[in-house]
Amino acid sequence: MGTLDGPHDAAHRISHLGVAGFGALWLIACAALLFGGGTKNDLFTDLFLQALAIAALLLALSKLRLEQLSTERRQLIWIAGTVALVPLLQVVPMPYFFWSWLPGRSEIFAAQSAAGVQSFWQPFSLDPAASLAAFRSLLPALAVVALGVQLRLSQLRQIGLLVLPAALLMVPIGIAQVAGGPHSPLRPYLPTNPHDAVGLFANRNHYAALMVVALMMALTYARAPIVPLRRSIDNHLWIGACLLLGSILLLGIVLSRSRAGFLFAGFGVAAMLLLASLQRREQPKFWSWLIGFSVLASLVAFQFGFLAIADRLTTLGGSDLRWNVAPSSLGLAAHFGFLGSGIGTYPAAYAAFEPLEKVTSLYVNHAHNDYLELLVDAGVIFVVLLLWFASFLRRLGASVRWRDVHSEQVFRAGAFLALCLLLAHSFFDYPLRTTALSVVFAWLLVVLVAPATEPQTREKRR
């Protein structure tokens, strides 16, 4: 009788960064959750986070050994690096005569020629400063990827404990913001949604997106505590505490009046119920706890916040500005020949080519559909990257052992579901353009590519 060493055992022994890497990742995650709720990318807090990310990247890259990483980790690094390379390549100057032939540039070329402006070189991006700003916004998430692929899954699970207290902190802040009205001094960003809970974000949808991820993590930690609980009473207390936290987070989602947050919270709880049903024989008590949570949390949310969001649920149709912007955005992508106008240039490009019959007093700063906006910004390059990432994500989903009740596999399943909810939310908003949520997204990815470290044994043949 004995054990066989395998890839999981090798992964358990490898520790590329140790305490320094774990500390750097913890610091970036904590700083991003507290100060990364804006979307303008030119605030002091954004610059601070980007400077911190550069230092972390230098540390991570100095220790990175690709040959010691699994195939999934290496592929994640290649995907992240390629995404970061796109805005950098778009600011590289090209010959002016070639640039003027590109789709969507003829009007600009004619205007510059009429004004007597002459240039020998011109970057692909219509707004190079915006493209560089978009690249800078990627730095914290890139640092999380570079650090995370060199850490154990057990260490990455501990990083998730930062998400829960950060989200929990924002719920009373959000309640105070609603009580204080549109001029509450607790609102950290202006302009913002003046009548809703936004926490430490500039947008109620982004606040709700973090609440949804934290809700999924609370339900996941309820089944997969980091420290094994020996006594039954301790296990019951732990599950009860996690589900109580989930109820508070659900209340925060409803108070935000975010329709997407409310809907995806429901989808998330339903997915966790389905997952628990697959393992009902192994964990019958948790199934009962989760059923009770779903009923009680729904009643609490309905009692304290459903009426606040009910009026917004009736405007899911054509009266919403985002549905009016979508056809114009698709036409804008076609205007640039599906080659893109440059990462980060959507606001300027849309303002320049917005149909006159759709001009309103509202400023369109985003398409409120990140996939559509990136189609305008990057065109066919975005489509290729999206297909590459979708194939990568499909393999990650196939690698999750959905029926396995081991704590690490349960955590990987919860991380995958939370990741999918963030990606789905991006169809209705732009959550990943905030540093806080892009860092959380990157953390979920490195969790999914981390090899399991739970000891697995089997008998040797005699």
PLY file of the C-alpha trace (Angstrom):
ply
format ascii 1.0
element vertex 462
property float x
property float y
property float z
element edge 461
property int vertex1
property int vertex2
end_header
0.00 0.00 0.00
1.28 3.51 -0.71
0.86 6.73 -2.59
1.87 7.78 -6.03
3.29 11.21 -6.75
1.45 13.04 -9.50
1.12 16.53 -10.93
-0.94 17.62 -7.94
1.85 16.65 -5.56
4.42 18.47 -7.68
2.23 21.58 -7.73
1.97 21.39 -3.95
5.75 21.43 -3.57
6.38 24.35 -5.96
6.24 27.81 -4.41
7.68 30.40 -6.76
6.97 33.56 -4.83
6.29 32.52 -1.27
5.30 35.15 1.28
6.36 38.09 -0.91
4.10 37.08 -3.80
1.16 36.30 -1.55
1.59 39.64 0.22
1.79 41.53 -3.08
-1.37 39.88 -4.36
-3.16 40.54 -1.07
-2.13 44.22 -1.20
-3.31 44.72 -4.78
-6.63 42.99 -4.14
-7.26 44.98 -0.97
-6.32 48.32 -2.56
-8.40 47.60 -5.67
-11.52 46.74 -3.66
-11.21 49.92 -1.59
-10.04 52.43 -4.22
-10.81 50.85 -7.61
-14.50 51.62 -7.98
-14.18 54.43 -10.53
-14.30 54.14 -14.31
-12.61 57.35 -15.47
-9.08 55.92 -15.14
-7.52 59.35 -14.55
-8.12 59.75 -10.82
-5.31 59.74 -8.28
-6.57 56.45 -6.87
-6.36 54.86 -10.33
-2.79 56.07 -10.82
-1.86 54.80 -7.37
-3.24 51.34 -8.15
-1.44 51.27 -11.49
1.87 52.23 -9.90
1.37 49.51 -7.29
0.61 47.05 -10.08
3.85 47.91 -11.92
5.88 47.10 -8.80
3.99 43.82 -8.38
4.49 42.95 -12.04
8.24 43.48 -11.75
8.32 41.13 -8.77
6.18 38.51 -10.51
8.07 38.59 -13.80
11.44 38.33 -12.05
10.34 34.98 -10.58
8.22 33.67 -13.44
9.34 30.33 -14.88
6.98 29.31 -17.66
8.43 25.80 -17.96
7.35 25.05 -14.39
3.74 26.05 -14.97
0.87 23.92 -16.21
-0.48 24.30 -19.73
-3.58 26.13 -18.48
-1.50 28.65 -16.53
0.78 29.31 -19.48
-2.21 29.80 -21.79
-3.77 32.27 -19.34
-0.53 34.26 -19.38
-0.53 34.30 -23.18
-4.15 35.44 -23.31
-3.58 38.20 -20.74
-0.41 39.36 -22.49
-2.12 39.45 -25.90
-5.04 41.48 -24.52
-2.59 44.00 -23.05
-0.64 44.15 -26.30
-3.62 45.26 -28.42
-3.92 48.88 -27.12
-0.13 49.25 -27.22
0.04 48.22 -30.88
-2.79 50.60 -31.70
-0.72 53.64 -30.66
2.26 52.68 -32.83
2.52 55.27 -35.68
1.99 54.09 -39.24
2.51 55.90 -42.56
-0.15 58.56 -43.02
-1.09 57.54 -46.56
-1.79 53.99 -45.36
-3.75 55.24 -42.34
-5.97 57.40 -44.55
-7.08 54.30 -46.49
-8.39 52.55 -43.41
-12.20 52.39 -43.05
-13.70 55.26 -41.08
-10.71 57.54 -41.53
-11.75 59.23 -44.77
-13.85 61.93 -43.03
-11.01 62.73 -40.63
-8.51 62.79 -43.51
-10.73 65.16 -45.50
-11.17 67.50 -42.52
-7.44 67.56 -41.79
-6.64 68.21 -45.44
-9.15 71.07 -45.59
-7.56 72.59 -42.49
-4.09 72.29 -43.99
-2.93 69.77 -41.41
-0.13 67.60 -42.71
1.32 64.55 -41.02
3.67 61.79 -42.08
2.75 59.34 -39.33
-0.51 58.59 -37.56
-1.38 55.94 -34.95
-4.12 53.45 -35.69
-6.13 54.59 -32.67
-8.26 57.70 -33.17
-7.41 58.70 -29.60
-3.95 57.40 -28.60
-4.24 58.90 -25.10
-7.44 56.92 -24.48
-5.81 53.72 -25.73
-2.82 54.21 -23.43
-5.20 54.88 -20.55
-6.99 51.63 -21.37
-3.66 49.81 -21.25
-2.85 51.33 -17.85
-6.22 50.19 -16.53
-5.23 46.59 -17.32
-2.09 46.67 -15.17
-3.66 45.63 -11.82
-5.42 42.64 -13.40
-2.22 41.69 -15.24
-0.35 41.80 -11.93
-2.93 39.49 -10.35
-2.50 37.01 -13.21
1.31 37.15 -13.10
1.35 36.68 -9.33
-1.56 34.24 -9.09
-0.20 31.65 -11.54
2.81 31.24 -9.23
0.81 30.63 -6.04
-0.91 27.56 -4.65
-4.67 27.16 -4.76
-4.76 27.20 -0.97
-3.18 30.67 -1.01
-5.54 31.91 -3.71
-8.54 30.75 -1.69
-7.40 32.97 1.18
-7.39 36.00 -1.14
-11.11 35.43 -1.59
-11.67 36.25 2.05
-10.92 39.88 1.16
-13.90 40.03 -1.19
-16.41 39.13 1.51
-15.55 41.80 4.14
-15.11 44.43 1.40
-18.59 43.68 0.02
-20.05 43.47 3.53
-18.54 46.89 4.36
-20.24 48.44 1.35
-23.76 47.35 2.37
-24.07 49.73 5.38
-22.32 52.41 3.34
-24.95 51.92 0.63
-27.77 52.10 3.16
-26.34 55.34 4.53
-26.03 56.72 1.00
-29.70 56.04 0.33
-30.66 57.60 3.68
-28.44 60.64 3.02
-29.96 61.29 -0.39
-28.27 62.47 -3.57
-25.94 64.86 -1.73
-24.63 62.31 0.77
-20.93 62.91 1.52
-20.44 59.14 1.52
-20.65 58.97 -2.28
-16.99 58.72 -3.37
-17.48 59.47 -7.08
-19.42 62.09 -8.98
-21.42 61.92 -11.12
-23.02 58.77 -9.79
-26.46 57.24 -9.29
-27.65 59.82 -6.76
-30.66 57.96 -5.36
-29.22 54.45 -5.09
-26.68 52.52 -3.09
-23.30 52.47 -4.84
-20.93 51.61 -1.99
-17.36 52.47 -2.95
-18.23 52.47 -6.67
-19.30 55.15 -9.11
-22.07 53.00 -10.58
-24.85 50.96 -8.98
-24.41 48.15 -11.51
-20.75 47.71 -10.65
-21.56 47.78 -6.94
-24.21 45.12 -7.54
-21.78 43.04 -9.63
-19.37 42.86 -6.69
-22.27 41.95 -4.39
-23.22 39.09 -6.74
-19.66 37.72 -6.79
-19.45 38.03 -2.99
-22.81 36.26 -2.66
-21.49 33.37 -4.75
-18.34 33.26 -2.63
-20.34 33.29 0.62
-22.38 30.30 -0.56
-19.20 28.58 -1.75
-17.30 29.14 1.50
-20.31 27.77 3.38
-19.63 24.41 1.75
-15.86 24.72 1.49
-14.31 26.33 4.58
-10.58 26.93 4.32
-9.93 25.30 7.70
-11.55 21.86 8.12
-14.25 21.85 10.80
-14.13 18.75 12.97
-17.27 19.13 15.07
-20.80 19.13 13.70
-21.78 22.18 15.76
-18.86 24.16 14.33
-19.91 23.20 10.83
-23.49 24.33 11.45
-22.35 27.64 12.93
-20.06 28.24 9.96
-22.77 27.51 7.40
-25.23 29.70 9.30
-22.74 32.61 9.40
-22.01 32.35 5.67
-25.69 32.20 4.76
-26.41 35.19 7.03
-23.68 37.07 5.17
-25.32 36.02 1.90
-28.65 37.44 3.08
-27.03 40.80 3.86
-25.37 40.86 0.46
-28.67 40.07 -1.26
-30.25 42.98 0.56
-27.43 45.21 -0.68
-28.09 44.07 -4.25
-31.76 44.95 -4.05
-31.07 48.37 -2.49
-28.79 49.20 -5.41
-31.83 48.99 -7.73
-29.61 47.33 -10.33
-31.78 45.21 -12.58
-28.82 43.17 -13.84
-27.56 42.66 -10.29
-30.99 41.50 -9.12
-31.44 39.09 -12.03
-27.94 37.61 -11.86
-28.19 37.19 -8.10
-31.27 35.04 -8.77
-29.42 33.08 -11.45
-26.47 32.61 -9.09
-28.56 31.25 -6.24
-30.40 28.95 -8.68
-27.05 27.67 -10.01
-25.83 26.97 -6.47
-29.07 25.10 -5.74
-28.55 23.01 -8.86
-24.94 22.32 -7.90
-25.98 21.33 -4.37
-28.64 19.03 -5.79
-25.93 17.15 -7.72
-24.22 16.44 -4.40
-27.34 16.03 -2.32
-26.49 12.48 -1.28
-23.04 13.47 -0.03
-24.14 16.70 1.67
-27.87 16.44 2.47
-27.68 18.95 5.33
-26.25 21.70 3.16
-29.06 21.19 0.65
-31.58 21.82 3.42
-29.66 24.88 4.63
-29.54 26.31 1.11
-33.26 25.78 0.54
-33.98 27.60 3.80
-31.60 30.42 2.84
-33.25 30.87 -0.55
-36.70 31.18 1.00
-35.76 33.47 3.90
-33.41 35.69 1.88
-36.08 36.14 -0.79
-38.60 37.20 1.85
-36.15 39.66 3.43
-35.19 41.12 0.06
-38.84 41.46 -0.93
-39.76 43.09 2.37
-36.98 45.69 2.41
-36.03 46.32 -1.16
-38.13 44.74 -3.88
-40.52 47.66 -4.21
-37.53 49.94 -4.80
-36.44 47.90 -7.82
-39.84 46.88 -9.15
-40.34 50.10 -11.11
-36.99 49.62 -12.87
-37.83 46.05 -13.82
-40.71 47.40 -15.89
-38.27 49.36 -18.11
-36.33 46.39 -19.46
-37.69 47.06 -22.93
-37.04 49.65 -25.59
-37.34 52.69 -23.31
-33.88 51.94 -21.91
-31.16 54.08 -23.54
-28.81 51.11 -23.93
-31.17 49.42 -26.37
-31.33 52.59 -28.46
-27.52 52.84 -28.49
-26.97 49.22 -29.58
-28.00 49.54 -33.27
-25.94 52.72 -33.66
-22.94 50.99 -32.08
-23.23 48.05 -34.44
-23.43 50.47 -37.36
-20.39 52.27 -36.00
-18.42 49.00 -35.95
-19.39 48.43 -39.59
-18.37 52.02 -40.44
-14.83 51.21 -39.33
-14.86 48.06 -41.43
-14.82 45.92 -38.29
-11.16 46.87 -37.91
-11.82 49.06 -34.88
-11.35 52.69 -33.95
-8.92 52.01 -31.11
-9.32 50.70 -27.57
-10.92 53.35 -25.38
-12.11 55.53 -28.26
-15.78 54.55 -28.17
-17.09 57.76 -26.50
-15.38 60.03 -29.04
-16.22 57.81 -32.01
-19.89 57.53 -31.04
-20.21 61.28 -30.46
-18.70 61.97 -33.90
-20.95 59.56 -35.79
-24.11 59.52 -33.63
-27.26 59.65 -35.80
-28.97 63.03 -35.50
-32.36 61.48 -34.78
-30.90 59.79 -31.69
-29.08 62.80 -30.24
-30.30 63.56 -26.72
-29.14 65.59 -23.75
-27.50 62.45 -22.32
-23.80 61.83 -22.93
-23.09 58.30 -24.16
-19.83 57.34 -22.48
-20.23 53.57 -22.97
-22.37 51.19 -25.00
-23.51 49.45 -21.77
-22.59 46.25 -23.57
-18.89 45.62 -23.31
-18.86 43.08 -26.14
-20.48 45.54 -28.52
-18.22 48.39 -27.39
-15.09 46.29 -27.86
-16.33 45.34 -31.32
-16.27 49.06 -32.14
-12.87 49.56 -30.49
-11.01 46.50 -31.78
-13.17 44.93 -34.49
-12.13 41.53 -35.77
-9.20 41.37 -33.33
-11.69 41.39 -30.48
-13.71 38.63 -32.12
-10.61 36.44 -32.44
-9.60 37.09 -28.82
-13.15 36.40 -27.63
-13.25 33.05 -29.44
-9.83 32.17 -28.02
-10.96 33.01 -24.50
-14.29 31.21 -24.93
-12.45 28.04 -25.97
-10.13 28.43 -22.98
-13.07 28.96 -20.63
-14.88 25.93 -22.01
-11.88 23.74 -21.17
-11.74 25.21 -17.68
-15.41 24.43 -17.16
-14.88 20.87 -18.39
-12.01 20.42 -15.92
-14.20 21.28 -12.91
-15.37 18.14 -11.08
-18.93 19.29 -10.43
-19.95 16.29 -8.33
-16.81 16.30 -6.19
-17.44 17.46 -2.60
-13.77 18.08 -1.77
-13.42 21.67 -0.63
-11.04 22.77 -3.39
-13.26 21.36 -6.13
-16.31 22.99 -4.57
-14.42 26.28 -4.54
-13.38 25.91 -8.18
-17.01 25.28 -9.13
-18.15 28.39 -7.26
-15.40 30.47 -8.87
-16.42 29.29 -12.34
-20.06 30.23 -11.73
-19.07 33.67 -10.39
-16.84 34.20 -13.43
-19.68 33.35 -15.81
-22.01 35.78 -14.02
-19.48 38.61 -14.48
-19.16 37.77 -18.17
-22.95 37.69 -18.53
-23.23 41.02 -16.70
-20.93 42.53 -19.35
-23.72 42.10 -21.91
-25.70 44.76 -20.05
-23.01 47.02 -18.64
-19.23 47.48 -18.36
-18.29 46.05 -14.93
-14.82 44.86 -15.93
-13.77 48.41 -16.76
-13.53 49.12 -13.04
-10.23 48.15 -11.44
-11.94 46.45 -8.51
-13.96 44.06 -10.66
-11.17 43.44 -13.20
-8.93 42.35 -10.31
-11.67 40.07 -8.95
-12.14 38.66 -12.47
-8.41 37.95 -12.79
-8.38 36.30 -9.37
-11.24 33.98 -10.37
-9.30 33.00 -13.48
-6.11 32.10 -11.61
-8.19 30.08 -9.15
-9.54 28.02 -12.04
-6.10 27.29 -13.55
-4.47 26.46 -10.20
-3.72 22.74 -9.75
-5.52 21.09 -6.86
-3.38 20.57 -3.79
-5.62 18.18 -1.89
-3.78 14.92 -1.31
-5.06 12.18 -3.57
-4.07 8.62 -2.86
-4.58 5.33 -4.56
-3.37 1.83 -4.05
-0.41 0.54 -5.93
-0.88 -2.67 -7.86
0.73 -5.69 -6.24
0 1
1 2
2 3
3 4
4 5
5 6
6 7
7 8
8 9
9 10
10 11
11 12
12 13
13 14
14 15
15 16
16 17
17 18
18 19
19 20
20 21
21 22
22 23
23 24
24 25
25 26
26 27
27 28
28 29
29 30
30 31
31 32
32 33
33 34
34 35
35 36
36 37
37 38
38 39
39 40
40 41
41 42
42 43
43 44
44 45
45 46
46 47
47 48
48 49
49 50
50 51
51 52
52 53
53 54
54 55
55 56
56 57
57 58
58 59
59 60
60 61
61 62
62 63
63 64
64 65
65 66
66 67
67 68
68 69
69 70
70 71
71 72
72 73
73 74
74 75
75 76
76 77
77 78
78 79
79 80
80 81
81 82
82 83
83 84
84 85
85 86
86 87
87 88
88 89
89 90
90 91
91 92
92 93
93 94
94 95
95 96
96 97
97 98
98 99
99 100
100 101
101 102
102 103
103 104
104 105
105 106
106 107
107 108
108 109
109 110
110 111
111 112
112 113
113 114
114 115
115 116
116 117
117 118
118 119
119 120
120 121
121 122
122 123
123 124
124 125
125 126
126 127
127 128
128 129
129 130
130 131
131 132
132 133
133 134
134 135
135 136
136 137
137 138
138 139
139 140
140 141
141 142
142 143
143 144
144 145
145 146
146 147
147 148
148 149
149 150
150 151
151 152
152 153
153 154
154 155
155 156
156 157
157 158
158 159
159 160
160 161
161 162
162 163
163 164
164 165
165 166
166 167
167 168
168 169
169 170
170 171
171 172
172 173
173 174
174 175
175 176
176 177
177 178
178 179
179 180
180 181
181 182
182 183
183 184
184 185
185 186
186 187
187 188
188 189
189 190
190 191
191 192
192 193
193 194
194 195
195 196
196 197
197 198
198 199
199 200
200 201
201 202
202 203
203 204
204 205
205 206
206 207
207 208
208 209
209 210
210 211
211 212
212 213
213 214
214 215
215 216
216 217
217 218
218 219
219 220
220 221
221 222
222 223
223 224
224 225
225 226
226 227
227 228
228 229
229 230
230 231
231 232
232 233
233 234
234 235
235 236
236 237
237 238
238 239
239 240
240 241
241 242
242 243
243 244
244 245
245 246
246 247
247 248
248 249
249 250
250 251
251 252
252 253
253 254
254 255
255 256
256 257
257 258
258 259
259 260
260 261
261 262
262 263
263 264
264 265
265 266
266 267
267 268
268 269
269 270
270 271
271 272
272 273
273 274
274 275
275 276
276 277
277 278
278 279
279 280
280 281
281 282
282 283
283 284
284 285
285 286
286 287
287 288
288 289
289 290
290 291
291 292
292 293
293 294
294 295
295 296
296 297
297 298
298 299
299 300
300 301
301 302
302 303
303 304
304 305
305 306
306 307
307 308
308 309
309 310
310 311
311 312
312 313
313 314
314 315
315 316
316 317
317 318
318 319
319 320
320 321
321 322
322 323
323 324
324 325
325 326
326 327
327 328
328 329
329 330
330 331
331 332
332 333
333 334
334 335
335 336
336 337
337 338
338 339
339 340
340 341
341 342
342 343
343 344
344 345
345 346
346 347
347 348
348 349
349 350
350 351
351 352
352 353
353 354
354 355
355 356
356 357
357 358
358 359
359 360
360 361
361 362
362 363
363 364
364 365
365 366
366 367
367 368
368 369
369 370
370 371
371 372
372 373
373 374
374 375
375 376
376 377
377 378
378 379
379 380
380 381
381 382
382 383
383 384
384 385
385 386
386 387
387 388
388 389
389 390
390 391
391 392
392 393
393 394
394 395
395 396
396 397
397 398
398 399
399 400
400 401
401 402
402 403
403 404
404 405
405 406
406 407
407 408
408 409
409 410
410 411
411 412
412 413
413 414
414 415
415 416
416 417
417 418
418 419
419 420
420 421
421 422
422 423
423 424
424 425
425 426
426 427
427 428
428 429
429 430
430 431
431 432
432 433
433 434
434 435
435 436
436 437
437 438
438 439
439 440
440 441
441 442
442 443
443 444
444 445
445 446
446 447
447 448
448 449
449 450
450 451
451 452
452 453
453 454
454 455
455 456
456 457
457 458
458 459
459 460
460 461
